[in-house]
């Protein structure tokens, strides 16, 4: 996404900019609540920027809203909470309509076992076991505010065709959500006991947790950002309908 957005901005203003996104997403991961900032000298309103950039982006990226923020505003530092959703399709038939947005699991998962195991992940922990290696992160401590596992209808409206893992936290390590999902699936598939997840957290060792789930099922679904104030006597001509501190995707 970053490269496509940078190229769209360059084609409008002639400036080589590097947009800074709120959250890094791996190839194949989706986002409906991403935020990004960039600095420009081009005299366009926020609405004009949104429309001009959208006209130059590929079909799988769209700018929903745009507004002016203070110089130096960092969406990474401003992100107070992030919410991710992961969809697993475990029905007897393969997914068709939503095949690019789910992890296809070929046997029925026990979501109640997964939910019981998920309780060990909620709270403040060192999540070394749930980060891709090698890593340059100094601190592996993150807080997970909620982690739910529920059975939902699939893209094809078939009842109970999917298991959704939804997680909210103050930050996430590289591949952390996908490793959490892969770990919970091992429990739901009966390959591990629910108590194993607590032991994996305590081990602080990547080898202690489960596999990394594929990227397709993951979506950045929401975020809460710290509010900002523009300099006195200066306000954006086109304020965002979804303000930077909004939780709406």
C-alpha positions as CSV (number, residue, x, y, z in Angstrom):
1,X,0.0,0.0,0.0
2,X,2.7,2.5,1.0
3,X,4.4,2.3,-2.4
4,X,1.1,2.8,-4.3
5,X,0.1,5.7,-2.2
6,X,3.6,7.3,-2.5
7,X,3.4,7.0,-6.3
8,X,-0.1,8.5,-6.4
9,X,1.0,11.5,-4.4
10,X,4.1,12.0,-6.6
11,X,2.0,12.0,-9.7
12,X,-0.1,14.8,-8.3
13,X,2.5,17.0,-6.6
14,X,5.8,15.9,-8.1
15,X,7.1,15.3,-4.6
16,X,8.9,12.2,-3.5
17,X,7.2,11.5,-0.2
18,X,7.1,8.4,2.1
19,X,3.6,8.1,3.7
20,X,3.7,6.8,7.2
21,X,1.0,4.3,8.0
22,X,-0.5,3.6,11.4
23,X,0.1,-0.1,11.2
24,X,2.4,-2.3,9.1
25,X,0.5,-5.0,7.2
26,X,2.1,-8.0,5.6
27,X,1.5,-8.9,2.0
28,X,-2.0,-10.6,1.8
29,X,-3.3,-8.9,4.9
30,X,-6.3,-6.6,4.5
31,X,-7.2,-3.3,6.3
32,X,-10.4,-1.3,6.5
33,X,-9.1,1.1,9.2
34,X,-5.6,2.1,8.1
35,X,-4.4,5.7,8.6
36,X,-1.5,7.3,6.9
37,X,0.1,10.8,6.9
38,X,2.4,12.6,4.5
39,X,3.8,16.2,4.2
40,X,3.3,18.2,1.0
41,X,3.6,21.8,-0.2
42,X,0.9,21.3,-2.8
43,X,-2.0,23.7,-2.2
44,X,-5.0,21.3,-2.3
45,X,-7.9,20.9,0.1
46,X,-8.3,17.6,1.9
47,X,-11.2,16.7,-0.3
48,X,-9.2,17.4,-3.5
49,X,-6.3,15.3,-2.2
50,X,-8.7,12.4,-1.5
51,X,-10.3,12.5,-4.9
52,X,-7.0,13.0,-6.8
53,X,-5.2,10.2,-5.0
54,X,-8.2,7.8,-5.4
55,X,-8.1,8.5,-9.2
56,X,-4.5,7.2,-9.3
57,X,-4.6,4.2,-6.8
58,X,-5.1,0.6,-7.9
59,X,-8.5,-1.0,-7.6
60,X,-7.7,-2.7,-4.3
61,X,-6.9,0.5,-2.4
62,X,-9.2,3.4,-1.6
63,X,-8.9,6.6,0.5
64,X,-12.2,6.9,2.5
65,X,-11.5,10.2,4.1
66,X,-8.8,12.9,4.4
67,X,-8.0,15.8,6.7
68,X,-5.2,18.1,7.8
69,X,-3.2,17.2,10.8
70,X,-0.4,19.0,12.7
71,X,3.2,18.8,11.4
72,X,5.0,15.8,12.9
73,X,1.8,13.9,13.7
74,X,2.7,10.3,14.0
75,X,-0.1,7.8,13.6
76,X,2.0,5.0,15.0
77,X,2.6,6.8,18.3
78,X,-1.0,8.1,18.3
79,X,-2.6,4.7,18.1
80,X,-4.0,3.9,21.5
81,X,-5.8,0.7,20.6
82,X,-5.9,-1.5,17.5
83,X,-8.5,-4.2,16.6
84,X,-7.9,-7.1,14.3
85,X,-10.2,-9.7,13.0
86,X,-9.3,-13.1,11.6
87,X,-11.7,-15.4,9.7
88,X,-11.3,-19.2,9.5
89,X,-13.6,-21.2,7.2
90,X,-14.0,-24.7,8.5
91,X,-17.3,-25.8,6.9
92,X,-17.5,-29.1,5.0
93,X,-17.3,-27.3,1.7
94,X,-14.5,-24.9,0.4
95,X,-15.2,-21.2,0.4
96,X,-15.9,-19.6,-3.0
97,X,-17.1,-16.0,-2.7
98,X,-14.8,-15.1,0.2
99,X,-11.9,-17.5,-0.5
100,X,-9.4,-14.6,-0.6
101,X,-10.4,-13.4,2.9
102,X,-10.4,-16.5,5.0
103,X,-8.1,-19.3,6.1
104,X,-9.5,-22.6,4.8
105,X,-9.3,-25.2,7.5
106,X,-10.5,-28.6,6.4
107,X,-12.0,-30.0,9.6
108,X,-14.4,-28.6,12.2
109,X,-12.8,-26.5,14.9
110,X,-14.0,-26.5,18.5
111,X,-14.5,-22.8,19.1
112,X,-15.3,-23.3,22.8
113,X,-11.9,-24.8,23.4
114,X,-10.3,-22.0,21.5
115,X,-12.2,-19.4,23.5
116,X,-11.1,-21.1,26.8
117,X,-7.5,-21.1,25.7
118,X,-7.7,-17.4,24.6
119,X,-8.1,-16.3,28.2
120,X,-4.5,-16.9,28.9
121,X,-3.5,-14.3,26.3
122,X,-5.6,-11.4,27.6
123,X,-3.7,-9.0,29.8
124,X,-0.2,-7.6,29.8
125,X,2.4,-10.2,28.9
126,X,5.8,-10.6,27.2
127,X,4.7,-11.9,23.8
128,X,8.1,-13.2,22.6
129,X,6.5,-16.5,21.8
130,X,4.1,-14.8,19.5
131,X,6.5,-12.8,17.3
132,X,8.2,-13.7,14.1
133,X,12.0,-14.2,14.4
134,X,14.5,-12.7,14.1
135,X,13.3,-9.5,15.8
136,X,14.8,-6.1,16.5
137,X,12.1,-5.0,19.0
138,X,13.5,-4.2,22.4
139,X,10.4,-4.7,24.4
140,X,8.0,-7.6,23.7
141,X,5.5,-6.5,26.3
142,X,2.0,-5.7,25.0
143,X,-1.4,-5.5,26.5
144,X,-4.3,-7.4,25.0
145,X,-7.6,-5.9,26.2
146,X,-9.9,-8.5,24.7
147,X,-9.7,-11.7,22.6
148,X,-12.9,-13.5,21.5
149,X,-13.5,-16.6,19.5
150,X,-17.0,-16.9,18.0
151,X,-18.7,-18.9,15.3
152,X,-20.2,-16.8,12.5
153,X,-22.0,-17.1,9.1
154,X,-19.7,-17.2,6.1
155,X,-19.5,-15.0,3.0
156,X,-22.0,-17.3,1.3
157,X,-24.5,-16.8,4.2
158,X,-24.2,-20.4,5.3
159,X,-24.8,-20.5,9.1
160,X,-21.8,-21.2,11.2
161,X,-19.3,-21.7,8.3
162,X,-16.6,-19.6,9.9
163,X,-14.8,-19.1,13.2
164,X,-13.8,-15.4,13.9
165,X,-10.9,-14.5,16.2
166,X,-11.1,-10.8,17.2
167,X,-8.4,-9.2,19.3
168,X,-7.9,-5.7,20.6
169,X,-4.6,-4.4,22.1
170,X,-2.4,-1.5,22.6
171,X,0.1,-2.8,20.1
172,X,1.2,-5.9,18.3
173,X,4.5,-7.5,17.4
174,X,5.4,-8.7,13.9
175,X,3.0,-11.6,13.0
176,X,1.6,-11.6,16.5
177,X,-2.1,-11.9,15.6
178,X,-1.4,-14.6,13.0
179,X,0.6,-16.6,15.5
180,X,-2.1,-16.2,18.2
181,X,-4.6,-17.5,15.6
182,X,-2.4,-20.4,14.6
183,X,-1.9,-21.3,18.2
184,X,-5.6,-21.2,19.0
185,X,-6.4,-23.3,15.9
186,X,-4.1,-26.1,17.3
187,X,-6.3,-26.1,20.3
188,X,-9.5,-26.0,18.3
189,X,-8.4,-28.9,16.2
190,X,-7.7,-31.0,19.2
191,X,-3.9,-31.2,18.7
192,X,-3.2,-29.3,21.9
193,X,-4.9,-28.8,25.2
194,X,-6.2,-25.3,26.2
195,X,-3.6,-25.1,29.0
196,X,-0.8,-25.3,26.5
197,X,-1.5,-21.7,25.5
198,X,-0.7,-20.3,28.9
199,X,2.5,-22.4,28.9
200,X,3.4,-20.9,25.5
201,X,3.0,-17.4,26.8
202,X,5.2,-18.1,29.8
203,X,7.9,-19.7,27.7
204,X,8.9,-16.5,25.9
205,X,10.1,-18.7,23.1
206,X,8.7,-18.6,19.5
207,X,9.1,-22.4,19.3
208,X,6.7,-22.8,22.2
209,X,3.7,-21.4,20.3
210,X,1.8,-22.6,17.3
211,X,2.2,-22.0,13.6
212,X,1.7,-18.6,11.9
213,X,-1.7,-18.5,10.2
214,X,-1.7,-17.4,6.6
215,X,-2.2,-13.6,5.9
216,X,-5.4,-13.8,3.9
217,X,-7.8,-14.2,6.8
218,X,-6.5,-11.2,8.7
219,X,-7.9,-7.6,8.6
220,X,-7.1,-4.5,10.5
221,X,-10.6,-3.7,11.6
222,X,-10.5,-0.6,13.8
223,X,-8.3,1.7,15.8
224,X,-8.5,4.4,18.5
225,X,-6.1,7.3,17.9
226,X,-5.2,10.1,20.3
227,X,-6.9,13.4,19.3
228,X,-4.9,16.3,17.9
229,X,-5.2,20.0,17.8
230,X,-4.1,22.3,14.9
231,X,-2.2,25.5,15.6
232,X,-4.3,28.5,16.8
233,X,-6.2,30.3,14.0
234,X,-5.7,27.4,11.7
235,X,-8.2,24.6,11.0
236,X,-8.6,22.2,8.2
237,X,-11.0,23.3,5.5
238,X,-12.2,19.7,5.1
239,X,-12.4,18.0,8.6
240,X,-12.5,14.3,8.5
241,X,-16.0,12.7,8.9
242,X,-14.2,9.9,10.7
243,X,-11.8,11.9,12.9
244,X,-8.3,10.5,13.7
245,X,-9.5,9.4,17.1
246,X,-12.6,7.6,15.8
247,X,-13.0,3.9,16.2
248,X,-14.9,3.6,13.0
249,X,-13.2,1.6,10.3
